[in-house]
Amino acid sequence: MDWEEAKKERVKQCLTKEYTSSDESEFSEDESGDTTKRFAVKRLSWEGRKLRELKDSLDLYYGTRLN
């Protein structure tokens, strides 16, 4: 991402196991009857607004990079 180095360092501190939750996969059926797998991200109960917004922006950025 196009962030200043100081912000990148702060973000790195938040991307540790203690600050990230596990993903839960689940299967669902779409309109055509096909089974699809999707991932649901569990939020941490103690997570603050700024941390949540940061992680959401990283997820959004990652999604734009997928084919």
mmCIF file of the N, C-alpha and C atoms, coordinates in Angstrom:
data_MODEL
# 
_entry.id   MODEL 
# 
loop_
_atom_site.group_PDB 
_atom_site.id 
_atom_site.type_symbol 
_atom_site.label_atom_id 
_atom_site.label_alt_id 
_atom_site.label_comp_id 
_atom_site.label_asym_id 
_atom_site.label_entity_id 
_atom_site.label_seq_id 
_atom_site.pdbx_PDB_ins_code 
_atom_site.Cartn_x 
_atom_site.Cartn_y 
_atom_site.Cartn_z 
_atom_site.occupancy 
_atom_site.B_iso_or_equiv 
_atom_site.pdbx_formal_charge 
_atom_site.auth_seq_id 
_atom_site.auth_comp_id 
_atom_site.auth_asym_id 
_atom_site.auth_atom_id 
_atom_site.pdbx_PDB_model_num 
ATOM 1   N N  . MET A 1 1  ? 0.839   -1.177  0.000   1.00 0.00 ? 1  MET A N  1 
ATOM 2   C CA . MET A 1 1  ? 0.000   0.000   0.000   1.00 0.00 ? 1  MET A CA 1 
ATOM 3   C C  . MET A 1 1  ? 0.883   1.239   0.000   1.00 0.00 ? 1  MET A C  1 
ATOM 4   N N  . ASP A 1 2  ? 0.333   2.306   -0.442  1.00 0.00 ? 2  ASP A N  1 
ATOM 5   C CA . ASP A 1 2  ? 1.074   3.554   -0.567  1.00 0.00 ? 2  ASP A CA 1 
ATOM 6   C C  . ASP A 1 2  ? 0.977   4.357   0.742   1.00 0.00 ? 2  ASP A C  1 
ATOM 7   N N  . TRP A 1 3  ? 1.601   3.824   1.789   1.00 0.00 ? 3  TRP A N  1 
ATOM 8   C CA . TRP A 1 3  ? 1.601   4.471   3.092   1.00 0.00 ? 3  TRP A CA 1 
ATOM 9   C C  . TRP A 1 3  ? 3.019   4.896   3.420   1.00 0.00 ? 3  TRP A C  1 
ATOM 10  N N  . GLU A 1 4  ? 3.129   5.885   4.303   1.00 0.00 ? 4  GLU A N  1 
ATOM 11  C CA . GLU A 1 4  ? 4.454   6.291   4.772   1.00 0.00 ? 4  GLU A CA 1 
ATOM 12  C C  . GLU A 1 4  ? 5.052   5.166   5.620   1.00 0.00 ? 4  GLU A C  1 
ATOM 13  N N  . GLU A 1 5  ? 6.356   5.142   5.716   1.00 0.00 ? 5  GLU A N  1 
ATOM 14  C CA . GLU A 1 5  ? 7.058   4.059   6.412   1.00 0.00 ? 5  GLU A CA 1 
ATOM 15  C C  . GLU A 1 5  ? 6.649   3.939   7.878   1.00 0.00 ? 5  GLU A C  1 
ATOM 16  N N  . ALA A 1 6  ? 6.413   5.055   8.538   1.00 0.00 ? 6  ALA A N  1 
ATOM 17  C CA . ALA A 1 6  ? 6.018   5.014   9.954   1.00 0.00 ? 6  ALA A CA 1 
ATOM 18  C C  . ALA A 1 6  ? 4.682   4.277   10.124  1.00 0.00 ? 6  ALA A C  1 
ATOM 19  N N  . LYS A 1 7  ? 3.739   4.535   9.225   1.00 0.00 ? 7  LYS A N  1 
ATOM 20  C CA . LYS A 1 7  ? 2.445   3.855   9.307   1.00 0.00 ? 7  LYS A CA 1 
ATOM 21  C C  . LYS A 1 7  ? 2.608   2.374   9.002   1.00 0.00 ? 7  LYS A C  1 
ATOM 22  N N  . LYS A 1 8  ? 3.440   2.035   8.037   1.00 0.00 ? 8  LYS A N  1 
ATOM 23  C CA . LYS A 1 8  ? 3.681   0.627   7.731   1.00 0.00 ? 8  LYS A CA 1 
ATOM 24  C C  . LYS A 1 8  ? 4.248   -0.114  8.938   1.00 0.00 ? 8  LYS A C  1 
ATOM 25  N N  . GLU A 1 9  ? 5.125   0.535   9.674   1.00 0.00 ? 9  GLU A N  1 
ATOM 26  C CA . GLU A 1 9  ? 5.692   -0.088  10.881  1.00 0.00 ? 9  GLU A CA 1 
ATOM 27  C C  . GLU A 1 9  ? 4.617   -0.312  11.938  1.00 0.00 ? 9  GLU A C  1 
ATOM 28  N N  . ARG A 1 10 ? 3.725   0.662   12.125  1.00 0.00 ? 10 ARG A N  1 
ATOM 29  C CA . ARG A 1 10 ? 2.625   0.493   13.084  1.00 0.00 ? 10 ARG A CA 1 
ATOM 30  C C  . ARG A 1 10 ? 1.703   -0.646  12.660  1.00 0.00 ? 10 ARG A C  1 
ATOM 31  N N  . VAL A 1 11 ? 1.445   -0.737  11.378  1.00 0.00 ? 11 VAL A N  1 
ATOM 32  C CA . VAL A 1 11 ? 0.578   -1.794  10.862  1.00 0.00 ? 11 VAL A CA 1 
ATOM 33  C C  . VAL A 1 11 ? 1.211   -3.159  11.094  1.00 0.00 ? 11 VAL A C  1 
ATOM 34  N N  . LYS A 1 12 ? 2.515   -3.275  10.873  1.00 0.00 ? 12 LYS A N  1 
ATOM 35  C CA . LYS A 1 12 ? 3.206   -4.537  11.103  1.00 0.00 ? 12 LYS A CA 1 
ATOM 36  C C  . LYS A 1 12 ? 3.013   -5.028  12.535  1.00 0.00 ? 12 LYS A C  1 
ATOM 37  N N  . GLN A 1 13 ? 2.980   -4.103  13.473  1.00 0.00 ? 13 GLN A N  1 
ATOM 38  C CA . GLN A 1 13 ? 2.801   -4.473  14.874  1.00 0.00 ? 13 GLN A CA 1 
ATOM 39  C C  . GLN A 1 13 ? 1.423   -5.061  15.132  1.00 0.00 ? 13 GLN A C  1 
ATOM 40  N N  . CYS A 1 14 ? 0.447   -4.712  14.299  1.00 0.00 ? 14 CYS A N  1 
ATOM 41  C CA . CYS A 1 14 ? -0.923  -5.202  14.469  1.00 0.00 ? 14 CYS A CA 1 
ATOM 42  C C  . CYS A 1 14 ? -1.186  -6.499  13.713  1.00 0.00 ? 14 CYS A C  1 
ATOM 43  N N  . LEU A 1 15 ? -0.246  -6.923  12.894  1.00 0.00 ? 15 LEU A N  1 
ATOM 44  C CA . LEU A 1 15 ? -0.453  -8.122  12.091  1.00 0.00 ? 15 LEU A CA 1 
ATOM 45  C C  . LEU A 1 15 ? 0.246   -9.326  12.697  1.00 0.00 ? 15 LEU A C  1 
ATOM 46  N N  . THR A 1 16 ? 0.088   -9.473  13.980  1.00 0.00 ? 16 THR A N  1 
ATOM 47  C CA . THR A 1 16 ? 0.625   -10.631 14.684  1.00 0.00 ? 16 THR A CA 1 
ATOM 48  C C  . THR A 1 16 ? -0.543  -11.520 15.094  1.00 0.00 ? 16 THR A C  1 
ATOM 49  N N  . LYS A 1 17 ? -0.229  -12.698 15.531  1.00 0.00 ? 17 LYS A N  1 
ATOM 50  C CA . LYS A 1 17 ? -1.267  -13.658 15.915  1.00 0.00 ? 17 LYS A CA 1 
ATOM 51  C C  . LYS A 1 17 ? -2.196  -13.098 17.006  1.00 0.00 ? 17 LYS A C  1 
ATOM 52  N N  . GLU A 1 18 ? -1.656  -12.306 17.890  1.00 0.00 ? 18 GLU A N  1 
ATOM 53  C CA . GLU A 1 18 ? -2.461  -11.764 18.991  1.00 0.00 ? 18 GLU A CA 1 
ATOM 54  C C  . GLU A 1 18 ? -3.534  -10.782 18.503  1.00 0.00 ? 18 GLU A C  1 
ATOM 55  N N  . TYR A 1 19 ? -3.286  -10.139 17.364  1.00 0.00 ? 19 TYR A N  1 
ATOM 56  C CA . TYR A 1 19 ? -4.196  -9.116  16.864  1.00 0.00 ? 19 TYR A CA 1 
ATOM 57  C C  . TYR A 1 19 ? -5.060  -9.580  15.694  1.00 0.00 ? 19 TYR A C  1 
ATOM 58  N N  . THR A 1 20 ? -4.909  -10.813 15.288  1.00 0.00 ? 20 THR A N  1 
ATOM 59  C CA . THR A 1 20 ? -5.719  -11.310 14.179  1.00 0.00 ? 20 THR A CA 1 
ATOM 60  C C  . THR A 1 20 ? -6.555  -12.485 14.647  1.00 0.00 ? 20 THR A C  1 
ATOM 61  N N  . SER A 1 21 ? -7.709  -12.638 14.027  1.00 0.00 ? 21 SER A N  1 
ATOM 62  C CA . SER A 1 21 ? -8.598  -13.739 14.389  1.00 0.00 ? 21 SER A CA 1 
ATOM 63  C C  . SER A 1 21 ? -8.517  -14.812 13.320  1.00 0.00 ? 21 SER A C  1 
ATOM 64  N N  . SER A 1 22 ? -9.011  -15.961 13.658  1.00 0.00 ? 22 SER A N  1 
ATOM 65  C CA . SER A 1 22 ? -9.033  -17.036 12.671  1.00 0.00 ? 22 SER A CA 1 
ATOM 66  C C  . SER A 1 22 ? -10.245 -16.860 11.761  1.00 0.00 ? 22 SER A C  1 
ATOM 67  N N  . ASP A 1 23 ? -10.125 -17.402 10.573  1.00 0.00 ? 23 ASP A N  1 
ATOM 68  C CA . ASP A 1 23 ? -11.247 -17.404 9.641   1.00 0.00 ? 23 ASP A CA 1 
ATOM 69  C C  . ASP A 1 23 ? -12.027 -18.689 9.840   1.00 0.00 ? 23 ASP A C  1 
ATOM 70  N N  . GLU A 1 24 ? -13.326 -18.606 9.650   1.00 0.00 ? 24 GLU A N  1 
ATOM 71  C CA . GLU A 1 24 ? -14.155 -19.800 9.695   1.00 0.00 ? 24 GLU A CA 1 
ATOM 72  C C  . GLU A 1 24 ? -14.736 -20.001 8.307   1.00 0.00 ? 24 GLU A C  1 
ATOM 73  N N  . SER A 1 25 ? -14.576 -21.187 7.772   1.00 0.00 ? 25 SER A N  1 
ATOM 74  C CA . SER A 1 25 ? -15.153 -21.441 6.462   1.00 0.00 ? 25 SER A CA 1 
ATOM 75  C C  . SER A 1 25 ? -16.532 -22.049 6.646   1.00 0.00 ? 25 SER A C  1 
ATOM 76  N N  . GLU A 1 26 ? -17.385 -21.762 5.705   1.00 0.00 ? 26 GLU A N  1 
ATOM 77  C CA . GLU A 1 26 ? -18.715 -22.345 5.726   1.00 0.00 ? 26 GLU A CA 1 
ATOM 78  C C  . GLU A 1 26 ? -19.147 -22.564 4.280   1.00 0.00 ? 26 GLU A C  1 
ATOM 79  N N  . PHE A 1 27 ? -20.038 -23.498 4.099   1.00 0.00 ? 27 PHE A N  1 
ATOM 80  C CA . PHE A 1 27 ? -20.533 -23.805 2.769   1.00 0.00 ? 27 PHE A CA 1 
ATOM 81  C C  . PHE A 1 27 ? -21.962 -23.305 2.650   1.00 0.00 ? 27 PHE A C  1 
ATOM 82  N N  . SER A 1 28 ? -22.291 -22.774 1.497   1.00 0.00 ? 28 SER A N  1 
ATOM 83  C CA . SER A 1 28 ? -23.656 -22.322 1.254   1.00 0.00 ? 28 SER A CA 1 
ATOM 84  C C  . SER A 1 28 ? -24.030 -22.655 -0.178  1.00 0.00 ? 28 SER A C  1 
ATOM 85  N N  . GLU A 1 29 ? -25.306 -22.656 -0.434  1.00 0.00 ? 29 GLU A N  1 
ATOM 86  C CA . GLU A 1 29 ? -25.798 -22.968 -1.760  1.00 0.00 ? 29 GLU A CA 1 
ATOM 87  C C  . GLU A 1 29 ? -26.272 -21.685 -2.422  1.00 0.00 ? 29 GLU A C  1 
ATOM 88  N N  . ASP A 1 30 ? -25.847 -21.456 -3.661  1.00 0.00 ? 30 ASP A N  1 
ATOM 89  C CA . ASP A 1 30 ? -26.272 -20.248 -4.362  1.00 0.00 ? 30 ASP A CA 1 
ATOM 90  C C  . ASP A 1 30 ? -27.570 -20.500 -5.130  1.00 0.00 ? 30 ASP A C  1 
ATOM 91  N N  . GLU A 1 31 ? -28.016 -19.503 -5.894  1.00 0.00 ? 31 GLU A N  1 
ATOM 92  C CA . GLU A 1 31 ? -29.300 -19.582 -6.600  1.00 0.00 ? 31 GLU A CA 1 
ATOM 93  C C  . GLU A 1 31 ? -29.355 -20.743 -7.590  1.00 0.00 ? 31 GLU A C  1 
ATOM 94  N N  . SER A 1 32 ? -28.222 -21.095 -8.170  1.00 0.00 ? 32 SER A N  1 
ATOM 95  C CA . SER A 1 32 ? -28.199 -22.169 -9.163  1.00 0.00 ? 32 SER A CA 1 
ATOM 96  C C  . SER A 1 32 ? -28.090 -23.553 -8.530  1.00 0.00 ? 32 SER A C  1 
ATOM 97  N N  . GLY A 1 33 ? -27.981 -23.611 -7.213  1.00 0.00 ? 33 GLY A N  1 
ATOM 98  C CA . GLY A 1 33 ? -27.873 -24.888 -6.522  1.00 0.00 ? 33 GLY A CA 1 
ATOM 99  C C  . GLY A 1 33 ? -26.451 -25.349 -6.296  1.00 0.00 ? 33 GLY A C  1 
ATOM 100 N N  . ASP A 1 34 ? -25.483 -24.569 -6.777  1.00 0.00 ? 34 ASP A N  1 
ATOM 101 C CA . ASP A 1 34 ? -24.079 -24.919 -6.580  1.00 0.00 ? 34 ASP A CA 1 
ATOM 102 C C  . ASP A 1 34 ? -23.661 -24.617 -5.144  1.00 0.00 ? 34 ASP A C  1 
ATOM 103 N N  . THR A 1 35 ? -22.829 -25.468 -4.608  1.00 0.00 ? 35 THR A N  1 
ATOM 104 C CA . THR A 1 35 ? -22.309 -25.250 -3.260  1.00 0.00 ? 35 THR A CA 1 
ATOM 105 C C  . THR A 1 35 ? -21.045 -24.411 -3.371  1.00 0.00 ? 35 THR A C  1 
ATOM 106 N N  . THR A 1 36 ? -20.995 -23.361 -2.597  1.00 0.00 ? 36 THR A N  1 
ATOM 107 C CA . THR A 1 36 ? -19.817 -22.497 -2.589  1.00 0.00 ? 36 THR A CA 1 
ATOM 108 C C  . THR A 1 36 ? -19.256 -22.423 -1.180  1.00 0.00 ? 36 THR A C  1 
ATOM 109 N N  . LYS A 1 37 ? -17.960 -22.206 -1.117  1.00 0.00 ? 37 LYS A N  1 
ATOM 110 C CA . LYS A 1 37 ? -17.298 -22.071 0.171   1.00 0.00 ? 37 LYS A CA 1 
ATOM 111 C C  . LYS A 1 37 ? -16.971 -20.607 0.378   1.00 0.00 ? 37 LYS A C  1 
ATOM 112 N N  . ARG A 1 38 ? -17.258 -20.092 1.540   1.00 0.00 ? 38 ARG A N  1 
ATOM 113 C CA . ARG A 1 38 ? -16.909 -18.717 1.847   1.00 0.00 ? 38 ARG A CA 1 
ATOM 114 C C  . ARG A 1 38 ? -16.297 -18.673 3.238   1.00 0.00 ? 38 ARG A C  1 
ATOM 115 N N  . PHE A 1 39 ? -15.579 -17.601 3.480   1.00 0.00 ? 39 PHE A N  1 
ATOM 116 C CA . PHE A 1 39 ? -14.909 -17.440 4.763   1.00 0.00 ? 39 PHE A CA 1 
ATOM 117 C C  . PHE A 1 39 ? -15.550 -16.304 5.528   1.00 0.00 ? 39 PHE A C  1 
ATOM 118 N N  . ALA A 1 40 ? -15.808 -16.541 6.795   1.00 0.00 ? 40 ALA A N  1 
ATOM 119 C CA . ALA A 1 40 ? -16.346 -15.518 7.675   1.00 0.00 ? 40 ALA A CA 1 
ATOM 120 C C  . ALA A 1 40 ? -15.252 -15.139 8.662   1.00 0.00 ? 40 ALA A C  1 
ATOM 121 N N  . VAL A 1 41 ? -14.963 -13.871 8.747   1.00 0.00 ? 41 VAL A N  1 
ATOM 122 C CA . VAL A 1 41 ? -13.921 -13.398 9.659   1.00 0.00 ? 41 VAL A CA 1 
ATOM 123 C C  . VAL A 1 41 ? -14.553 -13.119 11.012  1.00 0.00 ? 41 VAL A C  1 
ATOM 124 N N  . LYS A 1 42 ? -13.985 -13.705 12.035  1.00 0.00 ? 42 LYS A N  1 
ATOM 125 C CA . LYS A 1 42 ? -14.464 -13.454 13.392  1.00 0.00 ? 42 LYS A CA 1 
ATOM 126 C C  . LYS A 1 42 ? -13.791 -12.193 13.916  1.00 0.00 ? 42 LYS A C  1 
ATOM 127 N N  . ARG A 1 43 ? -14.575 -11.287 14.446  1.00 0.00 ? 43 ARG A N  1 
ATOM 128 C CA . ARG A 1 43 ? -14.032 -10.072 15.050  1.00 0.00 ? 43 ARG A CA 1 
ATOM 129 C C  . ARG A 1 43 ? -13.587 -10.379 16.478  1.00 0.00 ? 43 ARG A C  1 
ATOM 130 N N  . LEU A 1 44 ? -12.543 -9.709  16.895  1.00 0.00 ? 44 LEU A N  1 
ATOM 131 C CA . LEU A 1 44 ? -12.087 -9.854  18.277  1.00 0.00 ? 44 LEU A CA 1 
ATOM 132 C C  . LEU A 1 44 ? -12.948 -8.962  19.160  1.00 0.00 ? 44 LEU A C  1 
ATOM 133 N N  . SER A 1 45 ? -13.401 -9.481  20.266  1.00 0.00 ? 45 SER A N  1 
ATOM 134 C CA . SER A 1 45 ? -14.329 -8.735  21.122  1.00 0.00 ? 45 SER A CA 1 
ATOM 135 C C  . SER A 1 45 ? -13.713 -7.457  21.692  1.00 0.00 ? 45 SER A C  1 
ATOM 136 N N  . TRP A 1 46 ? -12.417 -7.428  21.890  1.00 0.00 ? 46 TRP A N  1 
ATOM 137 C CA . TRP A 1 46 ? -11.751 -6.273  22.489  1.00 0.00 ? 46 TRP A CA 1 
ATOM 138 C C  . TRP A 1 46 ? -11.207 -5.303  21.443  1.00 0.00 ? 46 TRP A C  1 
ATOM 139 N N  . GLU A 1 47 ? -11.383 -5.604  20.176  1.00 0.00 ? 47 GLU A N  1 
ATOM 140 C CA . GLU A 1 47 ? -10.809 -4.828  19.085  1.00 0.00 ? 47 GLU A CA 1 
ATOM 141 C C  . GLU A 1 47 ? -11.453 -3.438  18.987  1.00 0.00 ? 47 GLU A C  1 
ATOM 142 N N  . GLY A 1 48 ? -10.634 -2.425  18.921  1.00 0.00 ? 48 GLY A N  1 
ATOM 143 C CA . GLY A 1 48 ? -11.124 -1.055  18.828  1.00 0.00 ? 48 GLY A CA 1 
ATOM 144 C C  . GLY A 1 48 ? -11.486 -0.650  17.402  1.00 0.00 ? 48 GLY A C  1 
ATOM 145 N N  . ARG A 1 49 ? -12.128 0.481   17.263  1.00 0.00 ? 49 ARG A N  1 
ATOM 146 C CA . ARG A 1 49 ? -12.582 0.982   15.970  1.00 0.00 ? 49 ARG A CA 1 
ATOM 147 C C  . ARG A 1 49 ? -11.419 1.192   15.002  1.00 0.00 ? 49 ARG A C  1 
ATOM 148 N N  . LYS A 1 50 ? -10.341 1.803   15.474  1.00 0.00 ? 50 LYS A N  1 
ATOM 149 C CA . LYS A 1 50 ? -9.204  2.086   14.585  1.00 0.00 ? 50 LYS A CA 1 
ATOM 150 C C  . LYS A 1 50 ? -8.547  0.811   14.078  1.00 0.00 ? 50 LYS A C  1 
ATOM 151 N N  . LEU A 1 51 ? -8.374  -0.163  14.945  1.00 0.00 ? 51 LEU A N  1 
ATOM 152 C CA . LEU A 1 51 ? -7.791  -1.434  14.525  1.00 0.00 ? 51 LEU A CA 1 
ATOM 153 C C  . LEU A 1 51 ? -8.712  -2.130  13.522  1.00 0.00 ? 51 LEU A C  1 
ATOM 154 N N  . ARG A 1 52 ? -9.995  -2.118  13.790  1.00 0.00 ? 52 ARG A N  1 
ATOM 155 C CA . ARG A 1 52 ? -10.965 -2.735  12.882  1.00 0.00 ? 52 ARG A CA 1 
ATOM 156 C C  . ARG A 1 52 ? -10.935 -2.056  11.515  1.00 0.00 ? 52 ARG A C  1 
ATOM 157 N N  . GLU A 1 53 ? -10.889 -0.717  11.501  1.00 0.00 ? 53 GLU A N  1 
ATOM 158 C CA . GLU A 1 53 ? -10.838 0.021   10.230  1.00 0.00 ? 53 GLU A CA 1 
ATOM 159 C C  . GLU A 1 53 ? -9.549  -0.283  9.473   1.00 0.00 ? 53 GLU A C  1 
ATOM 160 N N  . LEU A 1 54 ? -8.450  -0.387  10.187  1.00 0.00 ? 54 LEU A N  1 
ATOM 161 C CA . LEU A 1 54 ? -7.170  -0.705  9.559   1.00 0.00 ? 54 LEU A CA 1 
ATOM 162 C C  . LEU A 1 54 ? -7.227  -2.080  8.904   1.00 0.00 ? 54 LEU A C  1 
ATOM 163 N N  . LYS A 1 55 ? -7.710  -3.062  9.637   1.00 0.00 ? 55 LYS A N  1 
ATOM 164 C CA . LYS A 1 55 ? -7.790  -4.414  9.103   1.00 0.00 ? 55 LYS A CA 1 
ATOM 165 C C  . LYS A 1 55 ? -8.778  -4.492  7.943   1.00 0.00 ? 55 LYS A C  1 
ATOM 166 N N  . ASP A 1 56 ? -9.872  -3.761  8.025   1.00 0.00 ? 56 ASP A N  1 
ATOM 167 C CA . ASP A 1 56 ? -10.829 -3.731  6.916   1.00 0.00 ? 56 ASP A CA 1 
ATOM 168 C C  . ASP A 1 56 ? -10.202 -3.128  5.667   1.00 0.00 ? 56 ASP A C  1 
ATOM 169 N N  . SER A 1 57 ? -9.402  -2.075  5.844   1.00 0.00 ? 57 SER A N  1 
ATOM 170 C CA . SER A 1 57 ? -8.767  -1.455  4.673   1.00 0.00 ? 57 SER A CA 1 
ATOM 171 C C  . SER A 1 57 ? -7.743  -2.395  4.048   1.00 0.00 ? 57 SER A C  1 
ATOM 172 N N  . LEU A 1 58 ? -7.037  -3.154  4.871   1.00 0.00 ? 58 LEU A N  1 
ATOM 173 C CA . LEU A 1 58 ? -6.093  -4.147  4.338   1.00 0.00 ? 58 LEU A CA 1 
ATOM 174 C C  . LEU A 1 58 ? -6.834  -5.254  3.587   1.00 0.00 ? 58 LEU A C  1 
ATOM 175 N N  . ASP A 1 59 ? -7.954  -5.708  4.132   1.00 0.00 ? 59 ASP A N  1 
ATOM 176 C CA . ASP A 1 59 ? -8.752  -6.731  3.451   1.00 0.00 ? 59 ASP A CA 1 
ATOM 177 C C  . ASP A 1 59 ? -9.281  -6.215  2.118   1.00 0.00 ? 59 ASP A C  1 
ATOM 178 N N  . LEU A 1 60 ? -9.752  -4.989  2.104   1.00 0.00 ? 60 LEU A N  1 
ATOM 179 C CA . LEU A 1 60 ? -10.269 -4.389  0.878   1.00 0.00 ? 60 LEU A CA 1 
ATOM 180 C C  . LEU A 1 60 ? -9.157  -4.265  -0.172  1.00 0.00 ? 60 LEU A C  1 
ATOM 181 N N  . TYR A 1 61 ? -8.002  -3.808  0.250   1.00 0.00 ? 61 TYR A N  1 
ATOM 182 C CA . TYR A 1 61 ? -6.862  -3.675  -0.650  1.00 0.00 ? 61 TYR A CA 1 
ATOM 183 C C  . TYR A 1 61 ? -6.465  -5.035  -1.214  1.00 0.00 ? 61 TYR A C  1 
ATOM 184 N N  . TYR A 1 62 ? -6.417  -6.021  -0.350  1.00 0.00 ? 62 TYR A N  1 
ATOM 185 C CA . TYR A 1 62 ? -6.072  -7.384  -0.791  1.00 0.00 ? 62 TYR A CA 1 
ATOM 186 C C  . TYR A 1 62 ? -7.080  -7.878  -1.826  1.00 0.00 ? 62 TYR A C  1 
ATOM 187 N N  . GLY A 1 63 ? -8.370  -7.627  -1.584  1.00 0.00 ? 63 GLY A N  1 
ATOM 188 C CA . GLY A 1 63 ? -9.416  -8.055  -2.513  1.00 0.00 ? 63 GLY A CA 1 
ATOM 189 C C  . GLY A 1 63 ? -9.266  -7.432  -3.893  1.00 0.00 ? 63 GLY A C  1 
ATOM 190 N N  . THR A 1 64 ? -8.754  -6.221  -3.963  1.00 0.00 ? 64 THR A N  1 
ATOM 191 C CA . THR A 1 64 ? -8.574  -5.575  -5.269  1.00 0.00 ? 64 THR A CA 1 
ATOM 192 C C  . THR A 1 64 ? -7.405  -6.174  -6.030  1.00 0.00 ? 64 THR A C  1 
ATOM 193 N N  . ARG A 1 65 ? -6.538  -6.876  -5.359  1.00 0.00 ? 65 ARG A N  1 
ATOM 194 C CA . ARG A 1 65 ? -5.360  -7.456  -5.996  1.00 0.00 ? 65 ARG A CA 1 
ATOM 195 C C  . ARG A 1 65 ? -5.598  -8.883  -6.506  1.00 0.00 ? 65 ARG A C  1 
ATOM 196 N N  . LEU A 1 66 ? -6.735  -9.467  -6.163  1.00 0.00 ? 66 LEU A N  1 
ATOM 197 C CA . LEU A 1 66 ? -7.027  -10.824 -6.611  1.00 0.00 ? 66 LEU A CA 1 
ATOM 198 C C  . LEU A 1 66 ? -7.456  -10.804 -8.067  1.00 0.00 ? 66 LEU A C  1 
ATOM 199 N N  . ASN A 1 67 ? -7.222  -11.889 -8.756  1.00 0.00 ? 67 ASN A N  1 
ATOM 200 C CA . ASN A 1 67 ? -7.662  -12.001 -10.162 1.00 0.00 ? 67 ASN A CA 1 
ATOM 201 C C  . ASN A 1 67 ? -9.158  -12.155 -10.235 1.00 0.00 ? 67 ASN A C  1 
# 
